[in-house]
Each structure stands twice: as structure tokens, then as C-alpha cells.
Amino acid sequence: MRCHVLLSLALALAPAACADSVTSPPTAADAAGATASADDPLTMHSLMRPENEPPVAADPVHTSVARASGQAHLTESGTVEFKFTVDNPAGETFIAAHIHEAPVGTNGPIVVGFFGPPTKPGDAPVSDTKFELTGTGDFNNIPDQAALLARIREHPETFYLNLHTTDDPVGATRGQFGANPPEIGTLTTIGSDVAEALGLPAHQMVQFRLRNPGSQGPWQVRVDWGDDNVTYTSLTEPFFGWFIHDYAAPGTYQIQVQGGQDIGPASDVRTAEIVVQ
């Protein structure tokens, strides 16, 4: 039995379109780096892509196809908590994860280590096709940690998340922090009977709107369907259309949607439950 779900996204004044897997918007994030005080907690999100890794002589053939959603939370006590959700379809072997300090297009030093060397050398490599990393980071030989945290808050665009693999040790997949991520409103699920009454295909649906008045894109969208399938889509212009996904079995699924600029700065994750019959 094949069960269908349609994911709908909308942007005002955009032409209608359909996509077989996904083509849609992102979510609202806090770009408060420049305004947060030194003691305020601050959460930053980034969607990471292999395309964001700049070419380097030490790794002339970049092979990674992995992507990830990364989050760093600066606490009131001066620590940095992290969460990565890594989509690793090729089973690459991940050996490290860090915050580096450098703007888009350049590589910079490690300032906070989350996983693997140099700050956590005892961590075992991970090759699962989908996995999460969570915990508290360690500063990498930073004598003035308060000054570093102040720079992150004031200029998040000059810092980036980087995941490293055995095949791409310099960097496998990367995403900048920064201001002005796209926003995604509350997700709304729609049953097939309602969809049909509206003149739409008779499928379950989740609907949301992409908003990013300060940027014209390009953007990227990550949709986790809750059944171990994840879809990424790039958007280059305002878009209205449908995301379609086939569930293999009836059940209740948690859909997660996140959007970001193509270089990384991302919204928080929006979730919605959908019942597939």
C-alpha cells in the first residue's frame, strides 16, 4: 500500500508549480547576533552543504555529498551547546565537527570543538547514514573565551560550522552563521478530504509559507518526513507549489521543516504531526 502526502509551500505573487519530491521554503530564525548582550543566551542555526566548502590544495577532489542541520547555543554561563543532524547517504566516515572563524569562501581556525580532534580526540568516527551529535563544545586553545563569544554575537557571519570526514579531512560539509535567515510560519496539516474539497489532489498535506523580506535568495529547504527520508531543495525565486512524498505504510509521522540561505544561516526547525491512512 502506498500512502501519499503533499507538502505545500507558498510565497505571495509567485507562479504555481508542482514537484515530485520537494520544492519549498524555510523557517524563521533569530538573527540577533548584533543586538544580543554579552550574557543573553543565543541560538544560531545553519544548514550545511558540501558546495559551501572552498577549494583547497590539500583536498583538490572534494567528494562529500553529506548535508546537515547544525545548531549552536551560547548559554548565559559562557558555554556552547551543539546539535547536528547529519544526512549521510553515502555512508561517509565523519571524524570531527567544529566552529571555525572565517567569512564565506575562506577557511579559518577552529575556535570551538564539538566532536573529534583536536578538542575531543577520544570520539569514535561515525558512518551511519543518518545520525545526531549533541553535547557541549570545548574551546580550542582560546585564551580569551569571553572575547570570542562577543565576536560570535556581534559578527556571526564570520563564523561557520564544519563537519570533517576521512575522505574530506579539511571539510566535508559547511554552513555559515549569520543574520537574515528565511522564516517559516507554523506548519498546518490538511487531511485528504479537506484537500479534495479545495480542488486539490486528495492527499494529506502540510502547508507553510516562506518569508524572507530581506533577501532574494537563493535559499535551501530541508524536509525530514519522519520515516527516515529527508529531502533537500534549492529555491532561487519566490515559489508556490507542492511537496510530494510517498509513505510506505499508514501511521503518524512527525514532519520537520527548516530553511536557510544557500551559504548556511537558517531558521529554527518547525514540526507538525501528520496521520497517514
Secondary structure, 3 states (H helix, E strand, C coil): CCEEEEEEEECCCCCEEECCCCCCCCCCCCCCCCCCCCCCCEEEEEEEEHHHCCCECCECCCCCCCEEEEEEEECCCCCEEEEEEEECCCCCCEEEEEEEECCCCCCCCEEEEEEECCCECCCCCECCCEEEEEEECEECCCCCHHHHHHHHHHCHHHEEEEEEECCCCCCCEEEECCCCCCEECCCEEECHHHHHHCCCCCCEEEEEEEECCCCCCCEEEEEECCCCCEEEEEECCCCEEEEEEEECCCEEEEEEEEEEECCCEECCCEEEEEEEC
